[in-house]
Amino acid sequence: MIKEAVEDYKRYRQDVEVNNRKVQVYNSSKREFETRTWRHVSVGDVIIVHKDEYLPADLLFLSAENPEGLCYIETMQLDGETNLKIKKTLDETKDLRHDSISDFKGLVTCEPPNSRLYQFTGNFEAHPPLVPNIRQLPLSPAAILLRGCSLRNTHRIFGLVIYAGHDTKIFMNATQPPSKRSRIERSVDRIIFFMFGLLFSMCLTGCIYFAWWTANYMPQHWYLAPNEAPREYDSAQPGIVAVTNFITAFILYGELLRPS
């Protein structure tokens, strides 16, 4: 149980480290990019991802710093494959750059969050000045970059966040880590907790009754020499009597209930 608690704490520390990673996000009010942590990335943000960095969310690939609008990603954390995959942006957005990202206007309509890694259904409604007139453009999985992938062989790319946080596909595919403890170990733990609870209740009941008896009836029994009784049997101090009796009973009864 302690081992599992340590492993859970290590996973918590890793989650904190990941959530505090930095990424550049476009601020439309200031018309410039600013640095934020992954935890503050939300749907609709336009972000920059540099070479060898991991993607902080599921993105619509907008543009890359090459005329073809291509980028290469590694999906080892998603499917275990080490070969690079080619992603291609839309022709209407491939010319977006750092100084022209303010011209990007549009609306993405897509399916609800799901766990399908290789399928995506959605449309992008491009608005002027990106295009002369409003146009509906279909989106294919080739234009979608998933969280957990890393950017390779490309200096930097621009992406639009479509799923963030627990709505990303890598989280939708995540499962609860299996317990490394056997069924016998879990049964023994339940038995130990039951025996400890039984021991505690026996000691608590005994000390309360003994303190009550000592305070009310011990002075009536002259042969017990109540006037010369030590502190742990002093009828004038029932609290101390209860504590000392609880400790004594816990030691004695602990031997009786010790599992073999």
Secondary structure, 3 states (H helix, E strand, C coil): CHHHHHHHHHHHHHHHHHHCCEEEEEECCCCEEEEEEHHHCCCCCEEEEECCCECCCEEEEEEECCCCCEEEEECHHHHCCCCEEEEECCCCCCCCCCCCHHHCCEEEEECCCCCCCCCCCEEEEECCCCCCCCEEEEECHHHEECCCCEEECCCEEEEEEEECHHHCHHHHCCCCCCCCCCHHHHHHHHHHHHHHHHHHHHHHHHHHHHHHHHHHCHHHCHHHCHHHCCHHHCCCCHHHHHHHHHHHHHHHHHHHCCCC
